[in-house]
Amino acid sequence: PPPFTGVWMGDSKLCAIGVHCRNHITSHGLALNCCTDLTWFEHIIPCGLEGKGVTSLSHELGQHVAVSHVLEPFLDSFQEVFDCTLVSSEDPG
């Protein structure tokens, strides 16, 4: 929910999105919870947001959702939305 970043299902974060800038270097990333063991989040305040929870695709859909099932459609959508071509570090050349 605004003003918080990420992807939310109600009051629970499904995907974290972050940007870090230091010494003229910018790094960024995201974490999409597919089949994450959510019990670990009981020991911390996720993203420093008290009163907010964390969820996963598996929890929300009531079935196991493996990263391997999500990765290709996610990357395809990313390329479409950001009008870019992703290159894997595993690609030759």
BATI-444584 format. One record per residue: residue number from 1; z, y, x negated of N, C-alpha, C in turn; residue in one letter. Coordinates in Angstrom, 2 decimals. Example, Ala and Ser with C-alpha at 12.3 -4.5 7.8 and 13.67 -1.06 7.14 Angstrom:
2
<atom><num>1</num><n_w>7.80</n_w><n_v>-5.69</n_v><n_u>-13.19</n_u><ca_w>7.80</ca_w><ca_v>-4.50</ca_v><ca_u>-12.30</ca_u><c_w>7.80</c_w><c_v>-3.30</c_v><c_u>-13.20</c_u><residuo>a</residuo></atom>
<atom><num>2</num><n_w>7.08</n_w><n_v>-2.25</n_v><n_u>-12.85</n_u><ca_w>7.14</ca_w><ca_v>-1.06</ca_v><ca_u>-13.67</ca_u><c_w>7.87</c_w><c_v>0.03</c_v><c_u>-12.90</c_u><residuo>s</residuo></atom>
% end
This chain:
93
<atom><num>1</num><n_w>0.00</n_w><n_v>-1.20</n_v><n_u>-0.83</n_u><ca_w>0.00</ca_w><ca_v>0.00</ca_v><ca_u>0.00</ca_u><c_w>0.00</c_w><c_v>1.26</c_v><c_u>-0.87</c_u><residuo>p</residuo></atom>
<atom><num>2</num><n_w>-0.70</n_w><n_v>2.29</n_v><n_u>-0.47</n_u><ca_w>-0.69</ca_w><ca_v>3.52</ca_v><ca_u>-1.26</ca_u><c_w>0.73</c_w><c_v>4.00</c_v><c_u>-1.46</c_u><residuo>p</residuo></atom>
<atom><num>3</num><n_w>1.08</n_w><n_v>4.54</n_v><n_u>-2.58</n_u><ca_w>0.22</ca_w><ca_v>4.94</ca_v><ca_u>-3.69</ca_u><c_w>0.14</c_w><c_v>3.88</c_v><c_u>-4.80</c_u><residuo>p</residuo></atom>
<atom><num>4</num><n_w>0.48</n_w><n_v>2.64</n_v><n_u>-4.53</n_u><ca_w>0.53</ca_w><ca_v>1.60</ca_v><ca_u>-5.56</ca_u><c_w>-0.85</c_w><c_v>1.04</c_v><c_u>-5.85</c_u><residuo>f</residuo></atom>
<atom><num>5</num><n_w>-1.10</n_w><n_v>0.75</n_v><n_u>-7.15</n_u><ca_w>-2.38</ca_w><ca_v>0.16</ca_v><ca_u>-7.54</ca_u><c_w>-2.35</c_w><c_v>-1.34</c_v><c_u>-7.30</c_u><residuo>t</residuo></atom>
<atom><num>6</num><n_w>-3.51</n_w><n_v>-1.94</n_v><n_u>-7.33</n_u><ca_w>-3.61</ca_w><ca_v>-3.39</ca_v><ca_u>-7.16</ca_u><c_w>-4.16</c_w><c_v>-3.75</c_v><c_u>-5.80</c_u><residuo>g</residuo></atom>
<atom><num>7</num><n_w>-4.13</n_w><n_v>-5.04</n_v><n_u>-5.54</n_u><ca_w>-4.58</ca_w><ca_v>-5.57</ca_v><ca_u>-4.25</ca_u><c_w>-3.34</c_w><c_v>-6.12</c_v><c_u>-3.56</c_u><residuo>v</residuo></atom>
<atom><num>8</num><n_w>-3.13</n_w><n_v>-5.71</n_v><n_u>-2.32</n_u><ca_w>-1.91</ca_w><ca_v>-6.04</ca_v><ca_u>-1.60</ca_u><c_w>-2.19</c_w><c_v>-6.81</c_v><c_u>-0.32</c_u><residuo>w</residuo></atom>
<atom><num>9</num><n_w>-1.27</n_w><n_v>-7.71</n_v><n_u>0.00</n_u><ca_w>-1.23</ca_w><ca_v>-8.38</ca_v><ca_u>1.30</ca_u><c_w>0.11</c_w><c_v>-7.96</c_v><c_u>1.90</c_u><residuo>m</residuo></atom>
<atom><num>10</num><n_w>0.09</n_w><n_v>-6.96</n_v><n_u>2.77</n_u><ca_w>1.34</ca_w><ca_v>-6.41</ca_v><ca_u>3.29</ca_u><c_w>2.13</c_w><c_v>-5.77</c_v><c_u>2.17</c_u><residuo>g</residuo></atom>
<atom><num>11</num><n_w>3.38</n_w><n_v>-6.22</n_v><n_u>1.99</n_u><ca_w>4.24</ca_w><ca_v>-5.69</ca_v><ca_u>0.92</ca_u><c_w>4.24</c_w><c_v>-6.57</c_v><c_u>-0.32</c_u><residuo>d</residuo></atom>
<atom><num>12</num><n_w>3.28</n_w><n_v>-7.46</n_v><n_u>-0.44</n_u><ca_w>3.21</ca_w><ca_v>-8.36</ca_v><ca_u>-1.59</ca_u><c_w>1.92</c_w><c_v>-8.14</c_v><c_u>-2.36</c_u><residuo>s</residuo></atom>
<atom><num>13</num><n_w>2.06</n_w><n_v>-8.04</n_v><n_u>-3.68</n_u><ca_w>0.91</ca_w><ca_v>-7.79</ca_v><ca_u>-4.55</ca_u><c_w>0.20</c_w><c_v>-9.11</c_v><c_u>-4.85</c_u><residuo>k</residuo></atom>
<atom><num>14</num><n_w>-1.10</n_w><n_v>-9.12</n_v><n_u>-4.62</n_u><ca_w>-1.94</ca_w><ca_v>-10.28</ca_v><ca_u>-4.88</ca_u><c_w>-2.65</c_w><c_v>-10.15</c_v><c_u>-6.23</c_u><residuo>l</residuo></atom>
<atom><num>15</num><n_w>-2.97</n_w><n_v>-8.93</n_v><n_u>-6.61</n_u><ca_w>-3.73</ca_w><ca_v>-8.69</ca_v><ca_u>-7.84</ca_u><c_w>-3.22</c_w><c_v>-7.41</c_v><c_u>-8.50</c_u><residuo>c</residuo></atom>
<atom><num>16</num><n_w>-2.85</n_w><n_v>-7.53</n_v><n_u>-9.76</n_u><ca_w>-2.40</ca_w><ca_v>-6.36</ca_v><ca_u>-10.52</ca_u><c_w>-3.57</c_w><c_v>-5.80</c_v><c_u>-11.33</c_u><residuo>a</residuo></atom>
<atom><num>17</num><n_w>-3.66</n_w><n_v>-4.50</n_v><n_u>-11.37</n_u><ca_w>-4.71</ca_w><ca_v>-3.81</ca_v><ca_u>-12.11</ca_u><c_w>-4.03</c_w><c_v>-2.79</c_v><c_u>-13.02</c_u><residuo>i</residuo></atom>
<atom><num>18</num><n_w>-4.42</n_w><n_v>-2.79</n_v><n_u>-14.28</n_u><ca_w>-3.75</ca_w><ca_v>-1.87</ca_v><ca_u>-15.20</ca_u><c_w>-4.68</c_w><c_v>-1.26</c_v><c_u>-16.22</c_u><residuo>g</residuo></atom>
<atom><num>19</num><n_w>-4.28</n_w><n_v>-0.08</n_v><n_u>-16.69</n_u><ca_w>-4.99</ca_w><ca_v>0.63</ca_v><ca_u>-17.74</ca_u><c_w>-3.95</c_w><c_v>1.13</c_v><c_u>-18.72</c_u><residuo>v</residuo></atom>
<atom><num>20</num><n_w>-4.23</n_w><n_v>0.99</n_v><n_u>-20.01</n_u><ca_w>-3.31</ca_w><ca_v>1.44</ca_v><ca_u>-21.05</ca_u><c_w>-4.10</c_w><c_v>2.27</c_v><c_u>-22.06</c_u><residuo>h</residuo></atom>
<atom><num>21</num><n_w>-3.59</n_w><n_v>3.44</n_v><n_u>-22.39</n_u><ca_w>-4.23</ca_w><ca_v>4.31</ca_v><ca_u>-23.37</ca_u><c_w>-3.24</c_w><c_v>4.61</c_v><c_u>-24.48</c_u><residuo>c</residuo></atom>
<atom><num>22</num><n_w>-3.70</n_w><n_v>4.44</n_v><n_u>-25.74</n_u><ca_w>-2.84</ca_w><ca_v>4.74</ca_v><ca_u>-26.88</ca_u><c_w>-3.72</c_w><c_v>4.95</c_v><c_u>-28.11</c_u><residuo>r</residuo></atom>
<atom><num>23</num><n_w>-3.43</n_w><n_v>5.98</n_v><n_u>-28.86</n_u><ca_w>-4.16</ca_w><ca_v>6.27</ca_v><ca_u>-30.09</ca_u><c_w>-5.68</c_w><c_v>6.26</c_v><c_u>-29.89</c_u><residuo>n</residuo></atom>
<atom><num>24</num><n_w>-6.13</n_w><n_v>6.89</n_v><n_u>-28.83</n_u><ca_w>-7.55</ca_w><ca_v>7.02</ca_v><ca_u>-28.52</ca_u><c_w>-8.23</c_w><c_v>5.68</c_v><c_u>-28.22</c_u><residuo>h</residuo></atom>
<atom><num>25</num><n_w>-7.44</n_w><n_v>4.68</n_v><n_u>-27.86</n_u><ca_w>-7.97</ca_w><ca_v>3.37</ca_v><ca_u>-27.48</ca_u><c_w>-7.51</c_w><c_v>3.07</c_v><c_u>-26.06</c_u><residuo>i</residuo></atom>
<atom><num>26</num><n_w>-8.45</n_w><n_v>2.66</n_v><n_u>-25.23</n_u><ca_w>-8.15</ca_w><ca_v>2.32</ca_v><ca_u>-23.84</ca_u><c_w>-8.34</c_w><c_v>0.83</c_v><c_u>-23.65</c_u><residuo>t</residuo></atom>
<atom><num>27</num><n_w>-7.36</n_w><n_v>0.20</n_v><n_u>-23.04</n_u><ca_w>-7.51</ca_w><ca_v>-1.21</ca_v><ca_u>-22.66</ca_u><c_w>-7.19</c_w><c_v>-1.32</c_v><c_u>-21.18</c_u><residuo>s</residuo></atom>
<atom><num>28</num><n_w>-7.75</n_w><n_v>-2.32</n_v><n_u>-20.57</n_u><ca_w>-7.57</ca_w><ca_v>-2.47</ca_v><ca_u>-19.13</ca_u><c_w>-7.62</c_w><c_v>-3.96</c_v><c_u>-18.79</c_u><residuo>h</residuo></atom>
<atom><num>29</num><n_w>-7.16</n_w><n_v>-4.28</n_v><n_u>-17.62</n_u><ca_w>-7.20</ca_w><ca_v>-5.67</ca_v><ca_u>-17.21</ca_u><c_w>-6.73</c_w><c_v>-5.84</c_v><c_u>-15.78</c_u><residuo>g</residuo></atom>
<atom><num>30</num><n_w>-6.82</n_w><n_v>-7.08</n_v><n_u>-15.34</n_u><ca_w>-6.33</ca_w><ca_v>-7.40</ca_v><ca_u>-14.01</ca_u><c_w>-5.82</c_w><c_v>-8.83</c_v><c_u>-14.01</c_u><residuo>l</residuo></atom>
<atom><num>31</num><n_w>-4.95</n_w><n_v>-9.10</n_v><n_u>-13.08</n_u><ca_w>-4.39</ca_w><ca_v>-10.44</ca_v><ca_u>-12.91</ca_u><c_w>-4.45</c_w><c_v>-10.79</c_v><c_u>-11.43</c_u><residuo>a</residuo></atom>
<atom><num>32</num><n_w>-5.33</n_w><n_v>-11.72</n_v><n_u>-11.10</n_u><ca_w>-5.46</ca_w><ca_v>-12.19</ca_v><ca_u>-9.73</ca_u><c_w>-4.67</c_w><c_v>-13.49</c_v><c_u>-9.61</c_u><residuo>l</residuo></atom>
<atom><num>33</num><n_w>-3.66</n_w><n_v>-13.48</n_v><n_u>-8.77</n_u><ca_w>-2.82</ca_w><ca_v>-14.66</ca_v><ca_u>-8.60</ca_u><c_w>-3.52</c_w><c_v>-15.69</c_v><c_u>-7.72</c_u><residuo>n</residuo></atom>
<atom><num>34</num><n_w>-3.98</n_w><n_v>-16.76</n_v><n_u>-8.33</n_u><ca_w>-4.68</ca_w><ca_v>-17.81</ca_v><ca_u>-7.58</ca_u><c_w>-3.70</c_w><c_v>-18.91</c_v><c_u>-7.18</c_u><residuo>c</residuo></atom>
<atom><num>35</num><n_w>-3.11</n_w><n_v>-19.57</n_v><n_u>-8.16</n_u><ca_w>-2.18</ca_w><ca_v>-20.67</ca_v><ca_u>-7.89</ca_u><c_w>-0.92</c_w><c_v>-20.50</c_v><c_u>-8.73</c_u><residuo>c</residuo></atom>
<atom><num>36</num><n_w>-0.48</n_w><n_v>-19.29</n_v><n_u>-8.84</n_u><ca_w>0.66</ca_w><ca_v>-18.91</ca_v><ca_u>-9.67</ca_u><c_w>1.96</c_w><c_v>-19.47</c_v><c_u>-9.10</c_u><residuo>t</residuo></atom>
<atom><num>37</num><n_w>2.85</n_w><n_v>-19.94</n_v><n_u>-10.00</n_u><ca_w>4.19</ca_w><ca_v>-20.35</ca_v><ca_u>-9.59</ca_u><c_w>4.99</c_w><c_v>-19.06</c_v><c_u>-9.31</c_u><residuo>d</residuo></atom>
<atom><num>38</num><n_w>5.15</n_w><n_v>-18.74</n_v><n_u>-8.05</n_u><ca_w>5.76</ca_w><ca_v>-17.47</ca_v><ca_u>-7.66</ca_u><c_w>7.27</c_w><c_v>-17.42</c_v><c_u>-7.90</c_u><residuo>l</residuo></atom>
<atom><num>39</num><n_w>7.91</n_w><n_v>-18.55</n_v><n_u>-8.19</n_u><ca_w>9.36</ca_w><ca_v>-18.55</ca_v><ca_u>-8.40</ca_u><c_w>9.75</c_w><c_v>-17.74</c_v><c_u>-9.63</c_u><residuo>t</residuo></atom>
<atom><num>40</num><n_w>8.86</n_w><n_v>-17.59</n_v><n_u>-10.60</n_u><ca_w>9.16</ca_w><ca_v>-16.78</ca_v><ca_u>-11.79</ca_u><c_w>9.42</c_w><c_v>-15.32</c_v><c_u>-11.42</c_u><residuo>w</residuo></atom>
<atom><num>41</num><n_w>8.81</n_w><n_v>-14.86</n_v><n_u>-10.36</n_u><ca_w>8.98</ca_w><ca_v>-13.46</ca_v><ca_u>-9.96</ca_u><c_w>10.34</c_w><c_v>-13.18</c_v><c_u>-9.35</c_u><residuo>f</residuo></atom>
<atom><num>42</num><n_w>11.13</n_w><n_v>-14.23</n_v><n_u>-9.06</n_u><ca_w>12.48</ca_w><ca_v>-14.05</ca_v><ca_u>-8.54</ca_u><c_w>13.42</c_w><c_v>-13.51</c_v><c_u>-9.61</c_u><residuo>e</residuo></atom>
<atom><num>43</num><n_w>13.02</n_w><n_v>-13.56</n_v><n_u>-10.89</n_u><ca_w>13.86</ca_w><ca_v>-13.17</ca_v><ca_u>-12.01</ca_u><c_w>13.56</c_w><c_v>-11.78</c_v><c_u>-12.54</c_u><residuo>h</residuo></atom>
<atom><num>44</num><n_w>12.55</n_w><n_v>-11.13</n_v><n_u>-11.98</n_u><ca_w>12.16</ca_w><ca_v>-9.80</ca_v><ca_u>-12.46</ca_u><c_w>11.88</c_w><c_v>-8.88</c_v><c_u>-11.27</c_u><residuo>i</residuo></atom>
<atom><num>45</num><n_w>11.69</n_w><n_v>-7.62</n_v><n_u>-11.58</n_u><ca_w>11.21</ca_w><ca_v>-6.66</ca_v><ca_u>-10.58</ca_u><c_w>9.73</c_w><c_v>-6.46</c_v><c_u>-10.92</c_u><residuo>i</residuo></atom>
<atom><num>46</num><n_w>8.83</n_w><n_v>-7.18</n_v><n_u>-10.22</n_u><ca_w>7.41</ca_w><ca_v>-7.13</ca_v><ca_u>-10.57</ca_u><c_w>6.87</c_w><c_v>-5.70</c_v><c_u>-10.56</c_u><residuo>p</residuo></atom>
<atom><num>47</num><n_w>6.21</n_w><n_v>-5.36</n_v><n_u>-11.64</n_u><ca_w>5.56</ca_w><ca_v>-4.04</ca_v><ca_u>-11.79</ca_u><c_w>6.56</c_w><c_v>-2.89</c_v><c_u>-11.63</c_u><residuo>c</residuo></atom>
<atom><num>48</num><n_w>7.85</n_w><n_v>-3.19</n_v><n_u>-11.71</n_u><ca_w>8.88</ca_w><ca_v>-2.16</ca_v><ca_u>-11.55</ca_u><c_w>9.01</c_w><c_v>-1.64</c_v><c_u>-10.14</c_u><residuo>g</residuo></atom>
<atom><num>49</num><n_w>8.50</n_w><n_v>-2.37</n_v><n_u>-9.16</n_u><ca_w>8.51</ca_w><ca_v>-1.92</ca_v><ca_u>-7.77</ca_u><c_w>9.58</c_w><c_v>-2.67</c_v><c_u>-6.98</c_u><residuo>l</residuo></atom>
<atom><num>50</num><n_w>10.73</n_w><n_v>-2.06</n_v><n_u>-6.85</n_u><ca_w>11.82</ca_w><ca_v>-2.70</ca_v><ca_u>-6.10</ca_u><c_w>11.44</c_w><c_v>-2.82</c_v><c_u>-4.63</c_u><residuo>e</residuo></atom>
<atom><num>51</num><n_w>11.80</n_w><n_v>-3.97</n_v><n_u>-4.04</n_u><ca_w>11.56</ca_w><ca_v>-4.18</ca_v><ca_u>-2.63</ca_u><c_w>10.16</c_w><c_v>-4.67</c_v><c_u>-2.30</c_u><residuo>g</residuo></atom>
<atom><num>52</num><n_w>9.33</n_w><n_v>-4.86</n_v><n_u>-3.32</n_u><ca_w>7.97</ca_w><ca_v>-5.37</ca_v><ca_u>-3.11</ca_u><c_w>7.90</c_w><c_v>-6.78</c_v><c_u>-3.66</c_u><residuo>k</residuo></atom>
<atom><num>53</num><n_w>7.03</n_w><n_v>-7.59</n_v><n_u>-3.09</n_u><ca_w>6.90</ca_w><ca_v>-8.97</ca_v><ca_u>-3.51</ca_u><c_w>5.58</c_w><c_v>-9.24</c_v><c_u>-4.22</c_u><residuo>g</residuo></atom>
<atom><num>54</num><n_w>5.40</n_w><n_v>-10.50</n_v><n_u>-4.56</n_u><ca_w>4.18</ca_w><ca_v>-10.98</ca_v><ca_u>-5.19</ca_u><c_w>3.71</c_w><c_v>-12.18</c_v><c_u>-4.40</c_u><residuo>v</residuo></atom>
<atom><num>55</num><n_w>2.41</n_w><n_v>-12.33</n_v><n_u>-4.26</n_u><ca_w>1.86</ca_w><ca_v>-13.47</ca_v><ca_u>-3.54</ca_u><c_w>0.67</c_w><c_v>-14.02</c_v><c_u>-4.31</c_u><residuo>t</residuo></atom>
<atom><num>56</num><n_w>0.09</n_w><n_v>-15.08</n_v><n_u>-3.80</n_u><ca_w>-1.07</ca_w><ca_v>-15.70</ca_v><ca_u>-4.44</ca_u><c_w>-2.06</c_w><c_v>-16.11</c_v><c_u>-3.36</c_u><residuo>s</residuo></atom>
<atom><num>57</num><n_w>-3.29</n_w><n_v>-16.38</n_v><n_u>-3.79</n_u><ca_w>-4.29</ca_w><ca_v>-16.86</ca_v><ca_u>-2.85</ca_u><c_w>-3.85</c_w><c_v>-18.19</c_v><c_u>-2.25</c_u><residuo>l</residuo></atom>
<atom><num>58</num><n_w>-3.29</n_w><n_v>-19.08</n_v><n_u>-3.07</n_u><ca_w>-2.83</ca_w><ca_v>-20.38</ca_v><ca_u>-2.57</ca_u><c_w>-1.76</c_w><c_v>-20.21</c_v><c_u>-1.50</c_u><residuo>s</residuo></atom>
<atom><num>59</num><n_w>-0.81</n_w><n_v>-19.30</n_v><n_u>-1.74</n_u><ca_w>0.26</ca_w><ca_v>-19.08</ca_v><ca_u>-0.77</ca_u><c_w>-0.31</c_w><c_v>-18.50</c_v><c_u>0.53</c_u><residuo>h</residuo></atom>
<atom><num>60</num><n_w>-1.16</n_w><n_v>-17.52</n_v><n_u>0.41</n_u><ca_w>-1.69</ca_w><ca_v>-16.85</ca_v><ca_u>1.59</ca_u><c_w>-2.61</c_w><c_v>-17.76</c_v><c_u>2.43</c_u><residuo>e</residuo></atom>
<atom><num>61</num><n_w>-3.36</n_w><n_v>-18.64</n_v><n_u>1.75</n_u><ca_w>-4.29</ca_w><ca_v>-19.51</ca_v><ca_u>2.46</ca_u><c_w>-3.69</c_w><c_v>-20.86</c_v><c_u>2.84</c_u><residuo>l</residuo></atom>
<atom><num>62</num><n_w>-2.50</n_w><n_v>-21.15</n_v><n_u>2.30</n_u><ca_w>-1.83</ca_w><ca_v>-22.41</ca_v><ca_u>2.64</ca_u><c_w>-2.50</c_w><c_v>-23.63</c_v><c_u>2.04</c_u><residuo>g</residuo></atom>
<atom><num>63</num><n_w>-3.24</n_w><n_v>-23.42</n_v><n_u>0.96</n_u><ca_w>-3.88</ca_w><ca_v>-24.54</ca_v><ca_u>0.26</ca_u><c_w>-4.07</c_w><c_v>-24.16</c_v><c_u>-1.19</c_u><residuo>q</residuo></atom>
<atom><num>64</num><n_w>-4.19</n_w><n_v>-25.16</n_v><n_u>-2.06</n_u><ca_w>-4.35</ca_w><ca_v>-24.90</ca_v><ca_u>-3.49</ca_u><c_w>-5.69</c_w><c_v>-24.22</c_v><c_u>-3.76</c_u><residuo>h</residuo></atom>
<atom><num>65</num><n_w>-5.64</n_w><n_v>-23.10</n_v><n_u>-4.44</n_u><ca_w>-6.85</ca_w><ca_v>-22.37</ca_v><ca_u>-4.84</ca_u><c_w>-6.83</c_w><c_v>-22.27</c_v><c_u>-6.36</c_u><residuo>v</residuo></atom>
<atom><num>66</num><n_w>-7.65</n_w><n_v>-23.08</n_v><n_u>-7.01</n_u><ca_w>-7.70</ca_w><ca_v>-23.11</ca_v><ca_u>-8.47</ca_u><c_w>-8.50</c_w><c_v>-21.92</c_v><c_u>-9.00</c_u><residuo>a</residuo></atom>
<atom><num>67</num><n_w>-8.15</n_w><n_v>-21.49</n_v><n_u>-10.20</n_u><ca_w>-8.88</ca_w><ca_v>-20.40</ca_v><ca_u>-10.86</ca_u><c_w>-10.36</c_w><c_v>-20.76</c_v><c_u>-10.95</c_u><residuo>v</residuo></atom>
<atom><num>68</num><n_w>-10.67</n_w><n_v>-22.02</n_v><n_u>-11.24</n_u><ca_w>-12.06</ca_w><ca_v>-22.45</ca_v><ca_u>-11.38</ca_u><c_w>-12.86</c_w><c_v>-22.25</c_v><c_u>-10.09</c_u><residuo>s</residuo></atom>
<atom><num>69</num><n_w>-12.20</n_w><n_v>-22.25</n_v><n_u>-8.93</n_u><ca_w>-12.90</ca_w><ca_v>-22.02</ca_v><ca_u>-7.67</ca_u><c_w>-13.18</c_w><c_v>-20.53</c_v><c_u>-7.43</c_u><residuo>h</residuo></atom>
<atom><num>70</num><n_w>-12.41</n_w><n_v>-19.69</n_v><n_u>-8.06</n_u><ca_w>-12.47</ca_w><ca_v>-18.25</ca_v><ca_u>-7.81</ca_u><c_w>-13.28</c_w><c_v>-17.50</c_v><c_u>-8.87</c_u><residuo>v</residuo></atom>
<atom><num>71</num><n_w>-13.30</n_w><n_v>-18.03</n_v><n_u>-10.08</n_u><ca_w>-13.84</ca_w><ca_v>-17.29</ca_v><ca_u>-11.22</ca_u><c_w>-15.30</c_w><c_v>-16.86</c_v><c_u>-11.04</c_u><residuo>l</residuo></atom>
<atom><num>72</num><n_w>-16.19</n_w><n_v>-17.78</n_v><n_u>-10.72</n_u><ca_w>-17.61</ca_w><ca_v>-17.42</ca_v><ca_u>-10.62</ca_u><c_w>-17.88</c_w><c_v>-16.42</c_v><c_u>-9.50</c_u><residuo>e</residuo></atom>
<atom><num>73</num><n_w>-17.37</n_w><n_v>-16.65</n_v><n_u>-8.26</n_u><ca_w>-17.62</ca_w><ca_v>-15.64</ca_v><ca_u>-7.23</ca_u><c_w>-16.97</c_w><c_v>-14.29</c_v><c_u>-7.55</c_u><residuo>p</residuo></atom>
<atom><num>74</num><n_w>-15.82</n_w><n_v>-14.31</n_v><n_u>-8.21</n_u><ca_w>-15.17</ca_w><ca_v>-13.06</ca_v><ca_u>-8.61</ca_u><c_w>-16.04</c_w><c_v>-12.29</c_v><c_u>-9.59</c_u><residuo>f</residuo></atom>
<atom><num>75</num><n_w>-16.53</n_w><n_v>-12.98</n_v><n_u>-10.63</n_u><ca_w>-17.36</ca_w><ca_v>-12.31</ca_v><ca_u>-11.63</ca_u><c_w>-18.67</c_w><c_v>-11.82</c_v><c_u>-11.03</c_u><residuo>l</residuo></atom>
<atom><num>76</num><n_w>-19.26</n_w><n_v>-12.59</n_v><n_u>-10.13</n_u><ca_w>-20.48</ca_w><ca_v>-12.14</ca_v><ca_u>-9.45</ca_u><c_w>-20.22</c_w><c_v>-10.86</c_v><c_u>-8.66</c_u><residuo>d</residuo></atom>
<atom><num>77</num><n_w>-19.12</n_w><n_v>-10.81</n_v><n_u>-7.93</n_u><ca_w>-18.78</ca_w><ca_v>-9.62</ca_v><ca_u>-7.15</ca_u><c_w>-18.49</c_w><c_v>-8.43</c_v><c_u>-8.05</c_u><residuo>s</residuo></atom>
<atom><num>78</num><n_w>-17.80</n_w><n_v>-8.67</n_v><n_u>-9.16</n_u><ca_w>-17.49</ca_w><ca_v>-7.62</ca_v><ca_u>-10.12</ca_u><c_w>-18.78</c_w><c_v>-6.97</c_v><c_u>-10.62</c_u><residuo>f</residuo></atom>
<atom><num>79</num><n_w>-19.74</n_w><n_v>-7.81</n_v><n_u>-11.02</n_u><ca_w>-21.02</ca_w><ca_v>-7.29</ca_v><ca_u>-11.51</ca_u><c_w>-21.75</c_w><c_v>-6.48</c_v><c_u>-10.45</c_u><residuo>q</residuo></atom>
<atom><num>80</num><n_w>-21.69</n_w><n_v>-6.95</n_v><n_u>-9.21</n_u><ca_w>-22.37</ca_w><ca_v>-6.25</ca_v><ca_u>-8.12</ca_u><c_w>-21.70</c_w><c_v>-4.89</c_v><c_u>-7.83</c_u><residuo>e</residuo></atom>
<atom><num>81</num><n_w>-20.39</n_w><n_v>-4.89</n_v><n_u>-7.72</n_u><ca_w>-19.66</ca_w><ca_v>-3.67</ca_v><ca_u>-7.39</ca_u><c_w>-19.80</c_w><c_v>-2.63</c_v><c_u>-8.50</c_u><residuo>v</residuo></atom>
<atom><num>82</num><n_w>-19.70</n_w><n_v>-3.06</n_v><n_u>-9.75</n_u><ca_w>-19.72</ca_w><ca_v>-2.11</ca_v><ca_u>-10.87</ca_u><c_w>-21.11</c_w><c_v>-1.97</c_v><c_u>-11.50</c_u><residuo>f</residuo></atom>
<atom><num>83</num><n_w>-22.13</n_w><n_v>-2.60</n_v><n_u>-10.90</n_u><ca_w>-23.51</ca_w><ca_v>-2.50</ca_v><ca_u>-11.35</ca_u><c_w>-23.59</c_w><c_v>-2.70</c_v><c_u>-12.87</c_u><residuo>d</residuo></atom>
<atom><num>84</num><n_w>-23.11</n_w><n_v>-3.87</n_v><n_u>-13.30</n_u><ca_w>-23.08</ca_w><ca_v>-4.16</ca_v><ca_u>-14.72</ca_u><c_w>-23.44</c_w><c_v>-5.63</c_v><c_u>-14.96</c_u><residuo>c</residuo></atom>
<atom><num>85</num><n_w>-23.61</n_w><n_v>-5.97</n_v><n_u>-16.22</n_u><ca_w>-23.83</ca_w><ca_v>-7.35</ca_v><ca_u>-16.61</ca_u><c_w>-22.69</c_w><c_v>-7.76</c_v><c_u>-17.53</c_u><residuo>t</residuo></atom>
<atom><num>86</num><n_w>-21.99</n_w><n_v>-8.81</n_v><n_u>-17.17</n_u><ca_w>-20.89</ca_w><ca_v>-9.29</ca_v><ca_u>-17.98</ca_u><c_w>-21.41</c_w><c_v>-10.25</c_v><c_u>-19.04</c_u><residuo>l</residuo></atom>
<atom><num>87</num><n_w>-20.87</n_w><n_v>-10.16</n_v><n_u>-20.24</n_u><ca_w>-21.27</ca_w><ca_v>-11.02</ca_v><ca_u>-21.33</ca_u><c_w>-20.03</c_w><c_v>-11.76</c_v><c_u>-21.80</c_u><residuo>v</residuo></atom>
<atom><num>88</num><n_w>-20.13</n_w><n_v>-13.07</n_v><n_u>-21.87</n_u><ca_w>-19.00</ca_w><ca_v>-13.89</ca_v><ca_u>-22.32</ca_u><c_w>-18.96</c_w><c_v>-13.95</c_v><c_u>-23.84</c_u><residuo>s</residuo></atom>
<atom><num>89</num><n_w>-17.76</n_w><n_v>-13.99</n_v><n_u>-24.38</n_u><ca_w>-17.63</ca_w><ca_v>-14.14</ca_v><ca_u>-25.85</ca_u><c_w>-18.09</c_w><c_v>-15.52</c_v><c_u>-26.28</c_u><residuo>s</residuo></atom>
<atom><num>90</num><n_w>-18.27</n_w><n_v>-16.43</n_v><n_u>-25.31</n_u><ca_w>-18.74</ca_w><ca_v>-17.78</ca_v><ca_u>-25.61</ca_u><c_w>-20.27</c_w><c_v>-17.86</c_v><c_u>-25.63</c_u><residuo>e</residuo></atom>
<atom><num>91</num><n_w>-20.94</n_w><n_v>-16.77</n_v><n_u>-25.16</n_u><ca_w>-22.40</ca_w><ca_v>-16.75</ca_v><ca_u>-25.16</ca_u><c_w>-22.91</c_w><c_v>-16.68</c_v><c_u>-26.60</c_u><residuo>d</residuo></atom>
<atom><num>92</num><n_w>-23.93</n_w><n_v>-17.48</n_v><n_u>-26.93</n_u><ca_w>-24.49</ca_w><ca_v>-17.39</ca_v><ca_u>-28.29</ca_u><c_w>-25.17</c_w><c_v>-16.03</c_v><c_u>-28.50</c_u><residuo>p</residuo></atom>
<atom><num>93</num><n_w>-25.07</n_w><n_v>-15.53</n_v><n_u>-29.71</n_u><ca_w>-25.76</ca_w><ca_v>-14.29</ca_v><ca_u>-30.06</ca_u><c_w>-25.02</c_w><c_v>-13.12</c_v><c_u>-29.60</c_u><residuo>g</residuo></atom>
% end
